[in-house]
Amino acid sequence: MQMAARIRRTMFTTLMCTSVTVMVVSPAALAQNRGNSGLPTGRGNPMAKLQQEITALTQQVAALQTQMTGVLALQQQVNTLSTQVTSLKTQIDALNSQMTALSTLSSQMASLKTQIGVLNSQMIALSTLSAQMASLKTQIDALNSQMATSGGLGVFDANGKKLGNVVGVQDSVPWVGLTAAGRQFVLQVSPDQLLTGGFLWYAGPNCSGAAYIAYFNAFTNGPDVLSVAAVQEPGGVVYAAAANAPLQSVSVESVLLHDGTCFDYGAAFSQNLVPATAVMTLDSNFKRPYSVH
């Protein structure tokens, strides 16, 4: 751009000088001067030589004007190219920004991958810990069973879960002591069920309504210090009366036998019984058959 400015200044100076020269010495004036000067015409005349120089200079000025026009066109091209270069630089800067953002995203993805790997390791460790806890619980349960049986005979279900201790034996049939709903009672143990010598009586037909238990204490002919109990089959629902509950004369219509059969008398009649309520369901807590060891 500095070269173009110098060229424009040079052309302006040259044009001004030429214009002054042409104005001062025109061809007509030179011809007149030539005629009045008394100098010989032709090539030896200095005015003719000057005219030739002026003509050559005029041609140079015209050529210089043509070059100046080309320079101006070139300057426009340079300006256009400069604009394009600026636009390209802007695009390159935007691309660099995108590359930087992509690099940041790649770093974030790498960090996320690392975090996922750590989380997976923690999940594996948690699964291993859960398995270890389950194994420890099994060992503790087995140890508890061993400790429970170390003091004497116990009654256990099919899974080795202890029901209670053997508190007595009658005619080679063991009795197990149980506690449920705040009541302590004993039941006879057979492989398939727990039972008592008593029956469940019901106020209504088909073993419905209020439940009662019949019992007899051979020594006192009165209430017992333990709760008397009976088992309703199927399901092993245990009914127990309150300890020391006195006998009552009540109206009943049906009775449940040990095999789960309900016997309906068809009419109500009076019996000396004690009220009983359901205190536990054996089949919900234990699995048959039962064993003693």
N, C-alpha and C positions, 0 to 999 in steps of 0.2 A: 504494500500500500504506500510506503514511503517512496518507492521508485516511481509509482504512478503519479504521485504528487509532484515529484521533481520534473517528470516529463511534461505535466500540464503547465508548470511554471515556465519551463523552457520554451514550450510552444507559444505561450501567451506573449513572452518577451520577443520572440522572433517575429510573431505576427504584428506586434506593435511597431517594431523597427521597420519591417517591410512596408507596412501601411504608410508610415511617415516618409519613407524613401520614395514610394510611388507617388504620394501626394506632392512631394517637393519636386521630383524630377519625373514628369510624365513623358511618354513617347512624343507627344506633339510638341511639348516644350523643348525636348532634346533636339527634335528635328529643326525647330525654329532656331534654337541656339546654334545647332550645327550650321544652319544657313547663314546666321549672323556672325558666327565666330570667325569666319574666314579660314577655318581649318579645312583641309582637304577631306572630301567624302571618301567612303570605302573603309577598308580594314585599318587603315592607319589613323582613322579618326578615333580619339579616346572616348568620345561620347557614345560611339557605336559599341565599343567594348563594354562600357558601363551598362548599356542597354542589354547586352547579352548576359551579363552577370545578374542583372535584375530578373531577367526571364528565367534563368536557371534557379535563382533563389525562390522565385514564385513557384516553380515546379516542386522544389524541395518542400516548401511550405504545404503545398497541396498533398504531397506524399506523407508529410508529417501529420497533417490533419486525418488522412486515411488511417495511419498507424494509431493515432489517438482514439479514433472511433473503435478500432480493434481492441485497444487497451481497455476502453470503457466496457466493451462487451465482455472482455476477459474478466474485468473487475466484477461484473454482474455474475458471471459463472463462479468466480471465487466466493462471492457472497452467498450464492446458492449452496455451493459446496460446504461453506462454513456452517450454514444453517443445518444441512444434512448431518455434518459431523457432530454438531451440538445435539441434534435429535438422537443420533447413534450413541453418543455418550450418555444421554438420559436413559436410553434403553439398556445400555451396559450396566449403569448404576442400578436400575430396577432388577436386572438379572442377578447382579451381585447380592442385592438385598434378598432375593428369593433363594439364592444359594446359601446365604447365611441362615435364613429361616429354615431351610431344609436341613442344614447341619444341626441346628438347634433341635429340630424335630427328631432327627436320628439319635441325638444324645438322649432325648426324653424317652424314645422308644427303647433304647438300650437300658436305661434306668428302670423303665417299667418291666422289661423282661427280667431284669435282676430281681425286682421285687416279687414278681410272679414265681420265680424259682425259689426264693426264700419262703414264700407262702406255701408252695407245694411241699417244701421240706418240713415246714411246721405241721402241715396236715398229716404227713406221713408219721411224724413224731407223735402227733396227737392220737392217730390210729393205733400206733404201737403202745402208747401209754394206756389207751382204753383196753386193749387186749391184756396188758399186764395187770390192770386193775380187776378185770373180770377173772383172771387166773388167781389173783390174790384173794378175791372174794370167795372163790370156790375152795381155796385152801383154808380160809378162815371158817367157812361153814363146816368143812370136814373136821377141823380142829375142835370146833364147838360141839359137834356130834360126839367126838371121842371123849371130850371132857364131860359131856352130859352122861355118857354111859360108863364112865370110869367108876362112879360111886355105886352102881347096882344095875339091875335090869331095867330096860326101858322098852316102850312100845314105839315102833317106827312104821312109816308108810312105805309104799313101793319105791319112793325116791330117796329113802333114807332119812326123811324128815321126822323128827321126834315129836310124838303126840304127848307123852308124859311118862312118868315113872310107874313101874309095877308096884302097887301098894298092897297087894295081897293075892292069894291064890285059893280058889274054892273048887274042890273036885278037879284039880289039875287045870282049872280055867283061870287065867290071870285076870286081875282087875287093874285098870289104869286110872290114875287120878288126874282129873281135868279141872280147869278153872275158866269160866266164861261169864261175862256180864256180871261179875262180882259174886258168882255162885260157885261153890266147890262141890264136886260130885264125882262118883266113880261109875265106870262102865265095864262090863265084861268084854273080853277081847276074843274074837274069833278071826280067822283069816279074812273072811268076806265082810264082816260087819262088827260094829260095837252095839251092845244091847244091855238091857237089864231084865230082871225077872218080872218087872211090872209092865202094865199096859197103859196106853193112852186112851182115855175116855173122852167123848165129845158130847156136848149138850144137844147138838142137832143131828139129823140123819146124815148118812154117807160121810161120817167123820168130818163134820163141819161145826162151826161155832166154837164156843169156849172149850179149852182143853183142860183135862184133869189127869192126875196120876194117883193110882192106888198103891199103898204100901202098908206094911205091918212090921212093927218093931217087936220082936219076940221077947225082948228083955223089959221094956218099959210100957209096951202097948200104947205108945204116944209119939210125939214129934221126935225127929232125929236131929243130931247136931250137923250132919251133912245134908245138902240138898238132894232130895230124891230126883231121879231123872229117868227119862225114857226117850227112845229114838224113833222118829217117824221115818219110815221107808216108803218109797225110794228117796234118795237124796241125802239121807243121814242128818235130818234136822233134829237137833237135840232140844227137848223140852225139859225144863228144870223148875222145881218148886222152891220156894224160899225155905232156908234152913229153919227148923223149929216151927214150921207151919202146922197148925192143928188140922185135924180132919174136919171136913164139913159134909153135911148131908146135902147133896146136889142132885138135880134131875138130869139124866143122860139118856141118849137114844142109840148111840153107836160106840164101837170100840175098835181100835186099830191093833191087829195082831202083829207078831214079830216079823212075819214074812211080808208085811206091807198090805195085807188084805184087810179091808174094812168090813166089819160085821155089823149089820143094821138090825136092831131089835124090832123095829116097826112101831114101837110105842115108847113113851118116856117112862122111866122108873127111877127110884132114888138109890144113890150109892154114897158111901162114906169115902170121900176123895179130898185131895188138896189141889188148888189151882196151880197151873203150870204155864209158863211162857217159853217161847222159842229163844234160845240163848246163843246158838251157833249152828252152822251147817258144816258137817264134816267133809262132804265132797267138795266144798269150796276151798278148803284149806289143806286137805290131805288126799292122797291117792291110794286106793285099795290095790292089792291085799295088804294086811297088816302083819307085822312080825314082832317077836320079842327077842331081844339079845342084849 
